[in-house]
């Protein structure tokens, strides 16, 4: 089924109906070919079925996961999900409350795996079972500057809410604690921005940039 038209700066995004003879391939959605594709997707996925997009992304996803602990602002959750999708994170894990307003994700949650864990302990169990290092991100004593450290290729990056940061349980479970260098007067930066910075640091170190769109 066609999704709602998505808008950027007051204008509909995407493309109209496919001109001329339709392409062959099971990945294509006849409704999108006939009616146009107004979704917020890269050109390579125009007119594709959603499940086909997800399947192709699953072949491209990277070795890092992202976990967000006790976020109080739905917009920050949406920002993290959207950024995780852009950097092809393996999955996003929400620790704590399960319900959140998905509007800030800009529909990217339809293509990004988003899992829920009721506690930090259950997240850590997941990481251990999957052979993932737990990397806590917090400007706290004992943290290593992100700018000077090598991030594990297979890991889960854990972020806490603005202000309190990571809980003691999350900090104590981390194999590595990293902080983001700051030079201004504020004590902390937006949690969604922090997540983007660390994800990009992982991408710079480990991703095959020839595969970027």
C-alpha positions as CSV (number, residue, x, y, z in Angstrom):
1,X,0.0,0.0,0.0
2,X,1.1,3.5,-0.7
3,X,2.2,5.4,2.4
4,X,1.5,9.1,3.1
5,X,3.2,11.7,0.9
6,X,6.3,13.0,2.6
7,X,7.1,16.7,2.5
8,X,10.4,18.7,2.6
9,X,10.2,22.5,2.9
10,X,6.6,22.5,1.9
11,X,7.1,20.5,-1.2
12,X,6.3,16.8,-1.8
13,X,9.4,14.7,-2.1
14,X,10.0,11.8,-4.5
15,X,9.0,11.1,-8.1
16,X,5.8,10.6,-10.1
17,X,4.6,7.5,-11.9
18,X,7.2,5.5,-13.7
19,X,7.5,6.8,-17.3
20,X,7.3,4.3,-20.1
21,X,7.6,0.5,-19.8
22,X,7.8,-0.8,-16.2
23,X,11.1,-2.4,-15.1
24,X,11.4,-6.1,-14.3
25,X,12.2,-7.3,-10.8
26,X,10.3,-8.6,-7.8
27,X,11.7,-5.6,-5.8
28,X,9.3,-3.2,-7.5
29,X,5.9,-2.3,-6.1
30,X,3.2,-2.0,-8.8
31,X,1.3,0.6,-6.8
32,X,4.4,2.8,-6.6
33,X,5.2,2.4,-10.3
34,X,1.7,3.4,-11.2
35,X,1.2,6.2,-8.6
36,X,4.6,7.5,-7.9
37,X,7.0,7.2,-5.0
38,X,6.8,10.0,-2.5
39,X,8.8,8.3,0.2
40,X,11.9,9.7,1.9
41,X,14.3,7.1,0.4
42,X,17.5,7.3,-1.7
43,X,17.1,7.1,-5.4
44,X,18.4,3.6,-5.5
45,X,15.3,2.4,-3.7
46,X,12.7,4.4,-5.7
47,X,9.6,2.3,-6.5
48,X,10.9,-0.6,-4.4
49,X,8.6,-2.5,-2.0
50,X,9.3,-1.7,1.6
51,X,10.2,-5.3,2.5
52,X,12.6,-5.4,-0.4
53,X,14.3,-2.2,0.8
54,X,14.7,-3.7,4.3
55,X,16.1,-6.9,2.9
56,X,18.7,-5.0,0.8
57,X,19.6,-2.9,3.8
58,X,20.1,-6.0,5.9
59,X,22.8,-7.0,3.5
60,X,24.4,-3.6,3.8
61,X,24.1,-3.0,7.6
62,X,27.2,-2.4,9.6
63,X,28.6,-4.2,12.7
64,X,27.5,-1.6,15.3
65,X,24.2,-1.3,17.2
66,X,22.9,1.7,19.0
67,X,21.1,1.6,22.4
68,X,19.3,4.6,24.0
69,X,18.7,4.4,27.8
70,X,15.8,6.2,29.5
71,X,15.4,9.0,26.9
72,X,12.7,11.4,28.1
73,X,12.2,13.2,24.8
74,X,10.6,11.4,21.9
75,X,12.2,13.8,19.4
76,X,15.7,12.6,20.5
77,X,14.7,9.0,20.1
78,X,13.4,9.8,16.6
79,X,16.7,11.6,15.8
80,X,18.8,8.6,16.9
81,X,16.7,6.2,14.8
82,X,16.9,8.4,11.8
83,X,20.6,8.8,12.1
84,X,21.1,5.1,12.7
85,X,19.2,4.4,9.5
86,X,21.5,6.9,7.6
87,X,24.6,5.1,8.9
88,X,23.2,1.6,8.4
89,X,23.3,0.6,12.0
90,X,22.5,-3.1,12.6
91,X,19.7,-2.2,15.0
92,X,18.5,0.4,17.5
93,X,17.7,-0.8,21.0
94,X,15.4,1.2,23.3
95,X,16.0,0.5,27.0
96,X,13.2,1.4,29.3
97,X,9.8,2.6,28.2
98,X,8.5,1.0,25.1
99,X,6.1,3.5,23.6
100,X,7.4,6.6,21.9
101,X,6.2,9.1,19.3
102,X,7.8,8.1,16.1
103,X,7.2,11.3,14.2
104,X,10.8,12.5,14.8
105,X,12.1,9.4,13.0
106,X,10.8,10.8,9.7
107,X,9.4,7.3,8.7
108,X,12.9,5.8,8.8
109,X,11.7,3.4,11.6
110,X,9.9,1.5,8.8
111,X,13.3,0.5,7.4
112,X,15.4,0.3,10.6
113,X,15.3,-2.6,13.1
114,X,14.2,-1.2,16.4
115,X,14.2,-3.5,19.4
116,X,13.1,-3.0,23.1
117,X,14.8,-4.1,26.3
118,X,13.1,-3.5,29.6
119,X,16.4,-3.2,31.5
120,X,20.1,-2.6,31.0
121,X,20.7,-6.2,32.1
122,X,18.7,-7.6,29.3
123,X,20.5,-5.4,26.8
124,X,23.9,-6.5,28.1
125,X,22.7,-10.2,27.9
126,X,21.8,-9.5,24.3
127,X,25.3,-8.0,23.6
128,X,27.2,-10.8,25.3
129,X,25.2,-13.5,23.4
130,X,25.8,-11.7,20.1
131,X,29.5,-11.1,20.8
132,X,29.1,-7.3,20.9
133,X,31.3,-5.1,23.0
134,X,29.3,-2.6,25.1
135,X,30.5,1.0,24.5
136,X,29.1,3.5,26.9
137,X,29.0,7.2,25.8
138,X,29.1,9.7,28.7
139,X,31.2,12.7,29.8
140,X,32.0,11.1,33.1
141,X,35.3,10.5,35.0
142,X,37.0,7.5,33.7
143,X,35.8,8.0,30.1
144,X,38.3,7.9,27.3
145,X,38.1,10.7,24.7
146,X,36.4,9.4,21.6
147,X,38.8,11.4,19.5
148,X,41.7,9.2,20.8
149,X,40.2,5.7,20.9
150,X,39.6,2.9,18.5
151,X,36.0,1.7,18.6
152,X,35.3,-2.0,18.4
153,X,34.1,-3.2,15.0
154,X,31.3,-5.2,16.6
155,X,29.7,-3.2,19.4
156,X,26.6,-1.6,20.8
157,X,26.9,2.1,21.5
158,X,24.9,3.0,24.6
159,X,23.6,6.6,25.2
160,X,21.9,7.9,28.3
161,X,19.4,10.8,28.6
162,X,20.6,14.4,28.7
163,X,21.6,15.6,32.2
164,X,21.9,12.4,34.2
165,X,23.7,10.5,31.3
166,X,24.1,6.8,31.6
167,X,22.8,5.0,34.7
168,X,25.3,3.4,37.0
169,X,24.2,-0.1,35.7
170,X,25.0,0.9,32.2
171,X,28.4,2.5,33.1
172,X,29.3,-0.6,35.2
173,X,28.4,-2.9,32.3
174,X,30.5,-1.1,29.7
175,X,33.6,-2.7,28.2
176,X,34.6,0.8,27.2
177,X,33.5,4.3,28.2
178,X,34.1,7.2,25.8
179,X,33.4,10.9,26.0
180,X,33.0,13.6,23.3
181,X,35.5,16.5,23.5
182,X,33.7,19.8,24.2
183,X,35.2,23.3,24.3
184,X,32.4,25.6,25.2
185,X,30.4,26.6,28.3
186,X,27.7,23.9,28.1
187,X,28.1,20.8,30.2
188,X,26.5,18.5,27.6
189,X,25.2,18.4,24.1
190,X,22.0,17.2,22.7
191,X,21.7,13.4,23.1
192,X,20.6,12.9,19.5
193,X,23.6,15.0,18.3
194,X,26.0,13.0,20.5
195,X,24.7,9.8,19.0
196,X,25.3,11.0,15.5
197,X,28.9,12.1,16.4
198,X,29.8,8.6,17.8
199,X,28.1,6.7,14.9
200,X,30.0,8.8,12.4
201,X,33.3,8.1,14.3
202,X,32.5,4.4,13.9
203,X,31.8,4.9,10.2
204,X,35.0,6.8,9.6
205,X,37.0,3.9,11.2
206,X,35.3,0.8,10.0
207,X,32.9,1.5,7.0
208,X,33.7,0.8,3.4
209,X,33.1,4.3,2.0
210,X,33.0,2.9,-1.5
211,X,29.6,1.5,-0.6
212,X,28.1,4.8,0.5
213,X,25.3,6.3,-1.7
